[in-house]
Amino acid sequence: MVANANRRMESTEQIWVLMSRCLSGEASVEEQVELQAALRQQPQLMQQYEMMTRLWNSNNQTEHAINEDSKINRILQLSTVQDSLQNDNEAFRVESLYRRRKLRKRVIKYMGIAAIIIFLPIAIFTSLKKEKVAKPTSAATEVVAQNGSRTRTILPDGSTVSLNAGSKILYDKNFNGTLREVTLFGEAFFDVVKNPNRPFIVHAGGINIRVLGTSFNVKSYPDDKKIETTLIHGLVQITNANDKRQAPIYLRPNQKFVASYFESDDNDEDENERAFNLDDKSFAIKNLDSTIKETERIETAWVYNRLEFKGDSFEELAKKMERWYNISIKFEDDAVKKLEFVGSFEKETVEGAFTALQAVASFKFTIKGHEIFIKTSK
């Protein structure tokens, strides 16, 4: 019985070889006649061959790339298919190791096409079908603080986020994955609920900030030349989102990370994927004065409704004032841009703020609606 089983198995695998050669156009006339005769004796294989022929005819105009390892894995899986086609005889599974290896080597060359024809179109069809009917599990939630305003929101996990003027965050509506992820454009203060099993990650300006439970401030406006992260409590890990090879940076309480972006050759660069290098001197870690109260620190003054500036040029201060007051500032000459200021605004009106700046520097300003025109005094 073992001998008969081996002869039948060899015959079946020879049929698979003939099927593959016929489909690829390599079979001679004699081989085609031999295949048809063999298939008439095995209806199950005839059905398989008819299916393969239909798939081949519907896909013979498309070139499908497949690597050699994947091809071989698919081919080896056919031994299971053969067993299922021949399950009426238990002895078919009994054969010498030498014979199995010899037959597989012979079949691999020719069965690759058949395996691709069977599995690849089905996989593509299934994938397209799923893509067509699949619906997103949840929509992204967006929280925005327009220029001239600040806002505070509570995330689904209980963490709180305060947004400075001209900022927004995006996060998954359900916020129930293994990672709690938020994308930031602008400036925000985070007070994160501790959950060691679900790390909290902020994506901002080309960096990823990973925390478990802490409070920290991130400043990453798209039109700024720097990105800042100030840690108040806890521990955070900062990594370069665009270069995983760069070593992570760790911040401890009362430390501030400052990175300067460098010019990129890509003019269409995404505002949240700007370039910098954590391996060189394009960043710095600054130690803050721990004796200064959190409410008095310049890095978080905006959370307490104060716009603070220390040694800012007028051009740098203008960006902050545009967001703070929802105005547009126009400089009429370059010299006035270089003026530097130290101070803070809290309840001042737009006119009161510029009048206060005039007390320490010489310039002229004109207010026309939401536009402020500034020039050097002569």
C-alpha positions in Angstrom: 0.0 0.0 0.0 2.9 2.4 0.8 4.3 1.8 -2.7 0.9 2.6 -4.3 0.6 5.7 -2.2 4.0 7.0 -3.3 3.2 6.4 -7.0 -0.1 8.3 -6.7 1.6 11.2 -4.8 4.3 11.4 -7.4 1.6 11.4 -10.2 -0.3 14.2 -8.5 2.8 16.4 -8.1 3.7 15.7 -11.7 0.2 16.9 -12.6 0.9 20.2 -10.7 4.1 20.6 -12.7 2.2 20.1 -15.9 -0.5 22.6 -14.8 2.1 25.2 -14.1 4.0 24.6 -17.4 0.7 24.8 -19.4 -0.3 28.1 -17.7 3.1 29.7 -18.3 3.1 28.6 -21.9 6.1 26.3 -21.5 4.3 22.9 -22.1 4.7 21.0 -25.3 1.6 19.6 -27.2 2.3 16.2 -25.7 2.4 17.6 -22.2 -0.9 19.4 -22.8 -2.6 16.2 -23.9 -1.1 14.3 -21.0 -2.4 16.9 -18.5 -6.0 16.8 -19.9 -6.0 13.0 -19.7 -4.7 13.1 -16.1 -7.2 15.7 -15.0 -10.2 13.7 -16.4 -9.2 11.0 -13.8 -9.0 13.5 -10.9 -12.1 15.9 -10.9 -10.8 17.8 -7.8 -7.6 18.7 -9.6 -9.6 19.6 -12.7 -11.6 22.2 -10.6 -8.4 23.6 -9.3 -6.9 23.9 -12.8 -10.1 25.6 -14.1 -9.9 28.2 -11.3 -6.2 28.8 -11.9 -6.9 29.3 -15.6 -9.6 31.9 -15.0 -7.4 33.8 -12.6 -4.5 33.6 -15.0 -6.6 35.0 -17.9 -7.9 37.8 -15.8 -4.4 38.8 -14.5 -2.0 38.0 -17.4 -1.7 41.6 -18.3 -0.4 42.6 -14.9 3.1 42.1 -13.6 3.2 41.2 -9.9 6.5 41.4 -8.1 7.2 38.8 -5.5 10.4 38.0 -3.7 12.0 34.5 -3.8 11.5 33.7 -0.1 7.8 34.5 -0.3 7.4 32.4 -3.4 9.1 29.4 -1.8 7.0 29.7 1.4 3.8 29.7 -0.7 5.0 26.7 -2.7 5.9 24.7 0.4 2.4 25.4 1.7 1.1 23.3 -1.2 2.1 20.1 0.6 -0.8 20.7 2.9 -3.1 21.3 -0.1 -2.0 18.1 -1.6 -2.7 16.2 1.6 -6.2 17.7 1.7 -6.8 16.7 -1.9 -5.7 13.1 -1.2 -7.2 12.6 2.2 -9.0 9.5 1.1 -5.9 7.5 1.7 -4.0 7.8 5.0 -0.9 6.1 3.5 -0.3 9.2 1.3 1.5 10.9 4.2 4.0 8.0 4.4 7.1 8.5 2.2 10.8 8.6 2.5 12.5 11.9 3.3 14.7 11.5 0.3 11.8 11.2 -2.1 10.0 14.3 -0.6 13.1 16.5 -0.9 13.7 15.3 -4.4 10.1 16.0 -5.5 10.0 19.4 -3.9 13.2 20.5 -5.7 11.6 19.5 -9.0 8.3 21.2 -8.2 9.6 24.5 -6.8 10.8 25.7 -10.2 7.4 25.3 -11.8 4.9 25.7 -9.1 5.9 29.3 -8.3 3.7 30.7 -11.0 0.8 28.5 -9.9 1.2 29.6 -6.3 1.2 33.2 -7.3 -1.8 32.8 -9.5 -3.8 31.1 -6.7 -2.9 33.2 -3.7 -1.9 36.7 -5.0 -5.2 37.5 -6.9 -7.2 36.3 -3.9 -5.2 38.4 -1.5 -5.5 41.4 -3.7 -9.3 40.9 -4.1 -9.7 40.5 -0.4 -7.6 43.5 0.4 -9.5 45.7 -2.1 -12.8 44.5 -0.7 -11.8 45.3 2.8 -10.5 48.7 1.8 -13.7 49.4 0.1 -16.0 48.6 3.0 -13.7 49.4 5.9 -14.7 52.4 8.1 -12.3 54.2 10.3 -12.6 53.2 14.0 -12.7 56.8 15.1 -12.3 60.3 13.7 -9.6 62.7 14.9 -10.6 65.3 17.4 -9.2 68.8 16.9 -8.9 71.5 19.6 -8.0 75.0 18.5 -7.1 78.2 20.3 -7.4 81.0 17.8 -5.2 84.0 17.8 -6.2 86.3 20.6 -7.5 83.5 22.8 -6.3 80.6 25.0 -8.2 77.5 25.9 -8.0 74.5 28.2 -9.3 71.0 27.4 -9.5 67.7 29.2 -8.5 64.6 27.2 -10.5 61.3 27.5 -7.9 59.9 29.9 -8.3 62.8 32.3 -5.0 64.6 31.2 -5.4 68.4 30.8 -4.0 70.5 27.9 -3.8 74.3 27.9 -3.4 75.8 24.5 -1.7 79.1 23.8 -3.0 81.5 21.1 -2.6 80.3 17.6 -2.3 76.6 18.6 -4.1 73.3 18.1 -3.9 69.7 19.0 -5.1 66.5 17.2 -5.9 63.2 18.9 -7.9 60.1 18.3 -11.5 60.6 19.4 -11.6 57.4 21.5 -8.1 57.8 22.8 -8.1 54.2 23.9 -5.1 52.6 22.3 -2.0 51.2 23.9 -0.4 54.6 23.4 -2.0 58.0 24.2 -0.8 60.1 21.2 -1.4 63.8 20.6 -0.1 66.0 17.7 0.7 69.6 18.6 1.0 72.7 16.3 1.9 75.7 18.4 2.3 75.9 22.2 0.7 73.8 24.9 1.0 73.0 28.6 0.3 69.3 29.4 -0.6 67.9 32.8 -0.6 64.1 32.1 -2.4 61.5 34.2 0.1 58.7 35.1 -0.6 55.4 33.5 2.5 53.2 33.1 0.7 50.8 30.8 -0.3 53.5 28.3 2.6 55.9 27.6 1.7 59.5 26.6 3.4 60.8 23.4 3.3 64.3 22.0 4.3 64.7 18.3 5.5 68.3 17.8 7.8 69.9 15.3 9.8 66.8 14.3 10.2 65.4 17.8 8.4 62.9 19.9 8.0 63.6 23.6 7.3 60.4 25.6 6.0 60.6 29.2 4.2 58.4 31.7 2.8 61.1 34.1 4.2 64.6 34.3 3.6 68.3 33.5 5.5 70.1 30.8 5.3 72.9 28.3 6.0 72.5 24.5 6.5 75.4 22.1 6.5 74.5 18.5 5.0 77.1 16.2 5.3 76.3 12.5 6.8 79.8 11.8 9.3 79.7 14.6 13.0 78.8 14.1 13.2 76.8 17.4 11.3 74.2 19.3 11.2 74.2 23.2 10.2 71.7 25.8 10.2 72.7 29.5 9.8 70.1 32.1 8.1 71.0 35.4 7.5 67.6 37.0 8.4 64.0 36.1 10.6 62.7 33.4 10.3 62.9 29.6 12.2 61.3 26.7 12.7 63.3 23.5 13.5 61.6 20.2 13.9 62.8 16.7 10.8 61.7 14.8 12.6 61.7 11.5 15.8 59.9 12.4 15.5 56.9 14.8 19.3 56.4 14.8 19.8 59.5 16.9 20.1 58.9 20.7 17.1 60.0 22.8 17.4 63.1 25.1 16.1 62.9 28.7 14.8 65.9 30.7 14.5 66.2 34.4 12.5 68.7 36.4 13.5 72.3 35.9 15.2 71.6 32.6 14.4 73.1 29.1 15.3 71.5 25.8 15.8 74.0 22.9 16.5 72.9 19.3 17.2 75.0 16.3 16.1 73.9 12.9 18.4 73.9 10.0 17.6 74.6 6.3 16.3 71.6 4.4 16.6 70.9 0.7 12.9 70.0 0.6 10.9 73.1 0.1 7.7 71.3 0.6 8.7 70.1 4.0 5.8 69.4 6.4 5.5 71.9 9.2 5.6 69.1 11.8 8.6 67.3 10.3 11.2 70.0 10.2 14.9 69.0 10.4 17.4 69.2 13.2 20.0 66.9 14.7 20.1 65.6 18.2 23.7 64.4 17.8 25.3 67.9 17.3 25.1 71.3 18.8 21.8 72.3 17.2 20.1 71.7 20.6 20.8 72.7 24.2 19.6 71.6 27.7 19.2 74.6 30.0 18.8 74.3 33.8 16.1 76.6 35.1 16.2 78.4 38.5 14.3 76.1 40.7 13.7 78.9 43.3 11.4 80.7 40.8 7.7 79.9 41.3 6.0 78.1 38.4 3.6 81.0 38.1 6.5 83.4 37.6 8.5 81.5 35.0 8.7 83.1 31.5 8.2 79.6 29.9 4.8 79.2 31.4 3.7 82.8 32.0 1.1 82.5 29.2 -0.8 79.8 31.2 -1.4 82.5 33.8 -2.5 85.1 31.2 0.8 87.0 30.9 2.8 87.6 27.8 6.4 87.8 28.9 9.5 88.6 26.9 13.1 88.8 27.8 15.6 90.2 25.3 13.4 89.5 22.3 14.0 91.5 19.2 11.0 93.5 17.9 10.6 91.0 15.1 10.4 88.1 17.6 8.1 89.9 19.9 5.9 90.9 17.0 5.1 87.2 16.3 4.1 86.7 20.0 1.9 89.9 19.9 0.2 88.8 16.7 -1.0 85.6 18.3 -1.7 87.2 21.7 -3.8 90.1 20.3 -5.0 88.6 17.0 -3.4 91.4 15.0 -1.1 91.8 12.0 2.2 93.7 12.5 3.9 95.3 9.5 7.4 96.7 9.7 8.1 99.6 7.3 11.9 99.4 7.7 14.4 96.7 8.8 16.2 98.9 11.5 13.2 98.8 13.8 13.1 95.0 13.8 16.3 94.9 15.7 15.1 96.8 18.8 15.1 94.5 21.9 12.6 94.5 24.7 12.2 93.1 28.3 8.8 93.1 30.0 5.3 91.6 30.1 1.7 92.3 29.1 -1.3 91.1 31.1 -4.3 93.4 30.8 -2.9 96.0 28.4 -4.9 96.8 25.2 -3.2 96.8 21.8 -2.6 100.5 21.9 -1.5 100.4 25.6 1.0 97.6 24.8 2.7 99.6 22.0 2.6 102.8 24.1 4.4 100.9 26.8 7.1 99.7 24.4 7.6 103.3 23.1 8.6 104.2 26.7 11.8 102.2 26.4 12.5 102.4 22.6 12.1 105.0 19.9 9.7 104.0 17.1 6.4 105.1 15.7 3.3 103.0 15.2 -0.1 103.4 13.4 -3.2 101.3 14.1 -5.5 100.6 11.2 -8.1 98.1 12.2 -6.3 94.9 13.0 -3.1 96.0 11.3 -0.2 97.8 13.1 2.4 99.6 11.1 5.7 100.2 12.7 8.7 102.3 11.6 11.8 104.0 13.0 11.4 107.4 14.6 13.2 110.2 12.7 
